[in-house]
Amino acid sequence: MFTSAYPNSENSEGGRDYPCCTFRGHIDALDADTGKLDWRYYTVPQPQQVGTWPSGAAKYEPSGVGVWSSPVIDPFTGTLYVGTGQNYSGSGGDFDTLLALDARTGGVRWKNQVTKADTWRVECTQPDPAGYCPGLADGTALDYDIGATPNIFRVGHRTLVGVGQKSGVYHVFDARTGEVVWRRQLGVAAGGGTGGIQWGSSYDGKRLYIASYNAKPGTLFAVNPANGDLLWQTPNPADGCTTGGAGQNPGRCTLAHGPAATSSPGLVWEGSNDGKLRAYDSANGRVLWTYDTVRTFTGVNGIEGSGSAISGTGGGAVIANGMVYVQSGYWPQYPSDTGRVLLAFSL
């Protein structure tokens, strides 16, 4: 069993008086029967104090390089693939990197760092960030994490591994060597990475399906897995924020694809900040079905809950045994006095 370390350190650092930052991202392998730690791979060296921040708080670096998402494993080679985030302070370690590790030992088989420098923390967005966000001066405060779970797929006799980045680029590597096979800019590369590829993508044996986040609008893409050629693209429908529950809450909605894309035979499933779950025709990207989740539900346990944005849950829709499961309720929050909901649909 594998787990990763991604606390919300970049967004909850305790303010400017906090001794930032000492967090180190890591991948853990645990014995599934006992929970005992088998191995741990740190993504950044041990942070060292290098002085103080303008507030007088201790300054440590390098730090960060959290791991947002679940790794994937190629069972034929025993290789674990996982992406990493940016530094919170300093510059060092395996930031913005796709790692290929030996799943048995944690040893590095290869790694490919896709950004030359990237140091960002929430202080970069606060008033008067000078001194607390060193990357602003040289343009390296990017927040271009690899937050998505990788995809493993075959093209001819070659195994490839691909992953999306918050820069908006989808990267594809030779799974054995880490050599770059192709790259495609799909999302919008903007400060903070919100216009890029936030979470995971899907492969159905024919096409890769990749969604961009808050790219004004977020867009669902289908690309050729062999070379990245664009096969179709469908923007988040323009009426998403003016219809249904989102339309009753003007100013909160954005046309953005927060969750990962999911595919089933003939269909691609994608949720949006507008609270709608949509099914797309996998051949041409046409919207076939829409369900507005911004409404009140009575759960099977008799407790009332409310849907909201389908965003930030990372995993996207889950499909199993003729059912589609999706979580509704994250940022932007639509007003409600109840908890959020897990919804189940029959295929």
C-alpha positions as CSV (number, residue, x, y, z in Angstrom):
1,M,0.0,0.0,0.0
2,F,1.4,3.4,-1.0
3,T,0.6,6.8,0.4
4,S,1.9,10.3,-0.1
5,A,2.5,13.5,1.9
6,Y,0.7,16.6,0.9
7,P,-0.4,18.8,3.8
8,N,-1.9,22.1,3.0
9,S,1.3,23.7,4.1
10,E,1.5,26.1,1.1
11,N,-1.9,27.5,2.1
12,S,-1.9,27.4,5.9
13,E,1.6,28.3,7.0
14,G,0.6,30.1,10.2
15,G,1.2,33.6,8.9
16,R,4.4,35.7,8.6
17,D,5.5,34.9,12.1
18,Y,5.6,31.1,11.3
19,P,9.1,29.6,11.0
20,C,8.7,28.6,7.4
21,C,9.1,26.0,6.1
22,T,10.2,22.6,7.4
23,F,7.8,20.3,5.6
24,R,9.3,17.6,3.3
25,G,7.1,15.8,0.7
26,H,7.5,12.0,0.7
27,I,6.1,8.8,-0.7
28,D,5.5,5.9,1.8
29,A,5.2,2.2,1.2
30,L,3.2,0.5,4.0
31,D,2.7,-3.2,4.7
32,A,-1.0,-3.7,3.8
33,D,-1.5,-6.2,6.5
34,T,0.2,-4.4,9.4
35,G,0.6,-0.8,8.4
36,K,4.3,-1.0,9.1
37,L,6.5,1.4,7.0
38,D,8.4,-0.5,4.4
39,W,10.2,2.4,2.8
40,R,10.0,6.2,2.4
41,Y,11.3,8.4,-0.4
42,Y,11.7,12.1,0.5
43,T,11.2,14.5,-2.4
44,V,13.4,17.3,-0.9
45,P,16.5,17.4,1.3
46,Q,16.2,18.2,5.1
47,P,15.4,21.9,5.3
48,Q,18.1,24.0,7.1
49,Q,17.8,27.4,8.7
50,V,19.4,30.0,6.5
51,G,18.4,33.2,8.4
52,T,15.1,34.9,9.1
53,W,12.1,36.3,7.2
54,P,11.5,40.0,7.5
55,S,9.2,39.3,10.5
56,G,12.1,37.8,12.4
57,A,10.7,34.2,12.1
58,A,13.2,31.5,11.3
59,K,13.7,30.8,7.6
60,Y,14.3,27.3,6.4
61,E,15.0,26.0,2.9
62,P,14.6,24.1,0.7
63,S,11.2,22.8,1.7
64,G,7.9,21.7,0.2
65,V,7.7,19.4,-2.9
66,G,4.5,17.8,-1.6
67,V,2.7,15.0,-3.4
68,W,-0.8,15.8,-4.3
69,S,-2.2,12.6,-5.8
70,S,-2.1,8.8,-5.8
71,P,0.8,7.1,-7.6
72,V,0.2,4.5,-10.3
73,I,2.1,1.2,-10.7
74,D,3.1,-0.7,-13.8
75,P,2.7,-4.3,-12.5
76,F,4.8,-5.7,-15.4
77,T,7.9,-3.7,-14.4
78,G,7.2,-3.0,-10.7
79,T,7.6,0.7,-11.4
80,L,5.7,3.4,-9.4
81,Y,5.1,6.7,-11.1
82,V,4.1,9.8,-9.2
83,G,4.3,13.6,-9.7
84,T,5.5,16.3,-7.2
85,G,4.7,19.9,-6.3
86,Q,6.7,23.1,-6.0
87,N,9.1,24.3,-3.3
88,Y,7.7,26.3,-0.5
89,S,11.0,28.0,0.3
90,G,14.4,27.8,-1.3
91,S,15.0,25.7,-4.4
92,G,16.0,22.1,-4.4
93,G,14.9,18.5,-4.5
94,D,12.6,16.8,-6.9
95,F,10.1,19.7,-7.4
96,D,7.8,19.6,-10.4
97,T,9.1,16.2,-11.3
98,L,7.7,12.9,-12.5
99,L,9.3,10.2,-10.4
100,A,9.7,6.6,-11.5
101,L,10.5,4.5,-8.4
102,D,11.1,0.8,-7.8
103,A,7.8,-0.1,-6.1
104,R,9.6,-2.8,-4.0
105,T,12.4,-0.7,-2.6
106,G,11.7,3.0,-3.4
107,G,14.9,3.2,-5.4
108,V,14.9,5.8,-8.2
109,R,14.7,4.3,-11.7
110,W,14.5,7.7,-13.4
111,K,13.1,11.2,-12.8
112,N,12.3,14.1,-15.1
113,Q,12.0,17.6,-13.7
114,V,9.8,19.6,-16.0
115,T,10.3,23.1,-14.5
116,K,13.7,24.8,-13.9
117,A,12.6,26.7,-10.8
118,D,9.4,27.0,-8.9
119,T,9.1,28.4,-5.4
120,W,5.6,29.4,-4.2
121,R,3.6,29.7,-1.0
122,V,0.4,31.5,-0.1
123,E,2.3,34.6,1.0
124,C,2.9,35.2,-2.7
125,T,-0.7,36.2,-3.1
126,Q,-1.0,38.4,0.0
127,P,-0.5,42.2,0.2
128,D,3.1,43.4,0.3
129,P,4.6,40.0,-0.5
130,A,8.2,41.3,-1.0
131,G,10.6,39.4,1.2
132,Y,8.1,36.6,1.8
133,C,7.9,35.4,-1.8
134,P,11.4,35.6,-3.2
135,G,10.4,34.1,-6.5
136,L,8.3,37.1,-7.5
137,A,11.4,39.1,-8.3
138,D,12.8,36.6,-10.8
139,G,9.5,35.1,-12.1
140,T,9.9,31.7,-10.4
141,A,6.9,31.9,-8.1
142,L,4.9,29.8,-10.5
143,D,2.9,27.2,-8.5
144,Y,3.2,24.7,-11.4
145,D,2.9,21.5,-9.5
146,I,2.3,18.2,-11.1
147,G,-0.9,17.5,-9.2
148,A,-2.4,14.9,-11.4
149,T,-2.2,11.1,-11.2
150,P,-0.1,9.8,-14.2
151,N,-1.5,7.6,-17.0
152,I,0.2,4.5,-18.2
153,F,-0.6,3.4,-21.8
154,R,0.8,1.5,-24.8
155,V,1.6,2.9,-28.2
156,G,2.7,0.1,-30.5
157,H,5.3,-1.9,-28.7
158,R,6.2,1.0,-26.4
159,T,4.9,1.7,-22.9
160,L,4.4,5.4,-22.2
161,V,3.6,7.4,-19.1
162,G,1.9,10.8,-19.3
163,V,0.9,13.4,-16.7
164,G,-0.7,16.8,-16.7
165,Q,0.9,19.9,-15.0
166,K,-0.7,23.1,-13.6
167,S,1.3,25.0,-16.3
168,G,-1.3,23.5,-18.7
169,V,1.2,21.1,-20.4
170,Y,0.6,17.4,-20.7
171,H,3.9,15.6,-20.7
172,V,4.5,12.1,-22.1
173,F,7.6,10.0,-21.4
174,D,9.1,6.7,-22.3
175,A,8.1,4.6,-19.3
176,R,11.3,2.7,-19.2
177,T,13.9,5.5,-19.7
178,G,12.1,8.8,-18.9
179,E,12.9,10.2,-22.3
180,V,10.4,12.9,-23.4
181,V,8.2,11.5,-26.2
182,W,5.9,14.5,-26.7
183,R,4.4,17.5,-24.9
184,R,1.2,19.4,-25.6
185,Q,0.1,22.8,-24.2
186,L,-3.6,22.5,-23.5
187,G,-4.4,24.7,-20.5
188,V,-3.5,28.3,-19.9
189,A,-0.2,28.9,-18.3
190,A,-1.0,31.7,-15.8
191,G,0.3,32.7,-12.4
192,G,-0.8,30.2,-9.8
193,G,-1.4,27.5,-12.4
194,T,-5.2,27.7,-12.1
195,G,-5.7,27.7,-15.8
196,G,-3.7,24.5,-16.3
197,I,-4.3,20.8,-15.7
198,Q,-5.3,20.5,-12.0
199,W,-6.0,16.8,-11.6
200,G,-6.0,13.5,-13.5
201,S,-6.7,12.4,-17.0
202,S,-8.2,9.3,-18.5
203,Y,-7.2,6.8,-21.2
204,D,-9.7,4.4,-22.8
205,G,-7.4,2.5,-25.2
206,K,-8.0,4.9,-28.0
207,R,-7.7,8.5,-26.7
208,L,-6.4,10.5,-23.8
209,Y,-9.0,12.8,-22.2
210,I,-7.6,15.8,-20.4
211,A,-9.4,18.7,-18.7
212,S,-8.1,22.2,-18.0
213,Y,-9.2,24.0,-14.9
214,N,-10.1,27.7,-14.6
215,A,-9.0,28.5,-18.1
216,K,-11.9,30.9,-18.9
217,P,-13.4,28.5,-19.7
218,G,-12.1,25.2,-18.6
219,T,-12.0,22.8,-21.6
220,L,-12.2,19.0,-22.1
221,F,-9.7,17.7,-24.7
222,A,-9.2,14.4,-26.5
223,V,-5.7,13.9,-27.9
224,N,-3.9,11.2,-29.8
225,P,-1.8,9.2,-27.3
226,A,0.9,8.5,-29.9
227,N,1.8,12.2,-30.7
228,G,-0.5,14.5,-28.7
229,D,-2.4,15.7,-31.8
230,L,-5.7,17.3,-30.8
231,L,-8.7,15.2,-31.8
232,W,-11.5,17.4,-30.3
233,Q,-12.1,20.0,-27.6
234,T,-15.2,21.0,-25.8
235,P,-15.3,24.1,-23.6
236,N,-17.3,24.1,-20.4
237,P,-20.8,25.1,-21.7
238,A,-21.3,28.9,-21.5
239,D,-24.6,28.6,-19.8
240,G,-23.1,26.6,-16.9
241,C,-23.1,29.6,-14.5
242,T,-26.5,31.0,-15.6
243,T,-28.6,27.9,-15.3
244,G,-29.6,25.5,-12.5
245,G,-28.4,26.0,-9.0
246,A,-25.4,28.0,-10.1
247,G,-27.6,30.5,-11.9
248,Q,-29.3,31.3,-8.6
249,N,-26.0,32.3,-7.0
250,P,-24.4,34.8,-9.4
251,G,-20.8,35.7,-8.7
252,R,-19.8,32.4,-7.2
253,C,-19.6,30.2,-10.3
254,T,-16.7,29.7,-12.6
255,L,-16.6,27.7,-15.8
256,A,-13.8,25.4,-14.6
257,H,-13.1,21.7,-14.5
258,G,-11.8,20.9,-11.1
259,P,-11.9,17.1,-11.0
260,A,-10.2,14.5,-13.0
261,A,-11.7,13.3,-16.3
262,T,-13.1,9.7,-16.3
263,S,-14.0,7.5,-19.2
264,S,-16.2,4.5,-19.8
265,P,-17.0,2.8,-23.1
266,G,-18.2,5.6,-25.5
267,L,-18.4,8.3,-22.8
268,V,-16.2,10.8,-20.9
269,W,-17.4,12.1,-17.5
270,E,-16.4,15.5,-16.2
271,G,-17.7,17.7,-13.4
272,S,-17.5,21.5,-13.1
273,N,-17.4,24.4,-10.7
274,D,-20.9,25.1,-12.0
275,G,-22.1,22.1,-10.1
276,K,-23.0,20.1,-13.2
277,L,-21.9,16.5,-14.0
278,R,-21.7,16.0,-17.8
279,A,-21.3,12.9,-20.0
280,Y,-19.5,13.6,-23.3
281,D,-19.4,11.5,-26.5
282,S,-15.9,10.1,-26.5
283,A,-15.8,10.2,-30.3
284,N,-16.5,13.9,-30.8
285,G,-16.9,15.7,-27.5
286,R,-20.6,16.4,-27.8
287,V,-22.4,16.8,-24.5
288,L,-24.9,14.0,-24.2
289,W,-26.2,14.3,-20.7
290,T,-26.1,17.0,-17.9
291,Y,-27.1,16.7,-14.3
292,D,-27.3,19.7,-12.0
293,T,-26.1,18.7,-8.5
294,V,-26.7,22.2,-6.9
295,R,-29.9,21.1,-5.2
296,T,-31.1,19.6,-2.0
297,F,-31.1,15.8,-1.6
298,T,-32.4,13.4,1.0
299,G,-29.8,10.7,1.6
300,V,-30.4,7.0,2.0
301,N,-29.6,7.6,5.7
302,G,-32.4,10.1,5.9
303,I,-30.1,13.1,6.3
304,E,-30.6,16.1,4.1
305,G,-27.6,17.3,2.1
306,S,-26.9,19.8,-0.7
307,G,-24.8,19.6,-3.8
308,S,-22.3,22.3,-4.8
309,A,-19.4,22.7,-7.1
310,I,-17.8,19.4,-8.4
311,S,-14.3,20.5,-7.8
312,G,-11.0,19.8,-6.1
313,T,-11.7,16.2,-5.2
314,G,-8.9,14.9,-7.4
315,G,-10.4,11.6,-8.3
316,G,-13.4,12.8,-10.4
317,A,-16.2,10.4,-11.2
318,V,-15.7,6.7,-10.2
319,I,-17.4,4.1,-12.4
320,A,-17.9,0.5,-11.2
321,N,-20.4,-2.3,-11.8
322,G,-22.8,-0.2,-13.9
323,M,-22.8,2.8,-11.5
324,V,-21.3,6.3,-11.6
325,Y,-20.3,7.9,-8.3
326,V,-19.4,11.5,-7.8
327,Q,-18.8,13.8,-4.8
328,S,-20.6,17.2,-5.0
329,G,-19.4,19.9,-2.7
330,Y,-16.3,21.9,-2.7
331,W,-15.0,25.4,-3.7
332,P,-16.8,27.6,-4.8
333,Q,-19.3,26.8,-2.1
334,Y,-22.9,27.5,-2.9
335,P,-24.9,28.6,0.2
336,S,-26.3,25.7,2.2
337,D,-26.9,24.9,5.9
338,T,-26.4,21.2,5.3
339,G,-23.5,18.9,4.5
340,R,-22.4,17.9,1.0
341,V,-23.3,14.8,-0.9
342,L,-22.0,11.6,-2.5
343,L,-24.2,10.8,-5.5
344,A,-24.7,7.5,-7.3
345,F,-26.1,7.2,-10.9
346,S,-27.0,4.1,-12.8
347,L,-25.5,3.8,-16.3
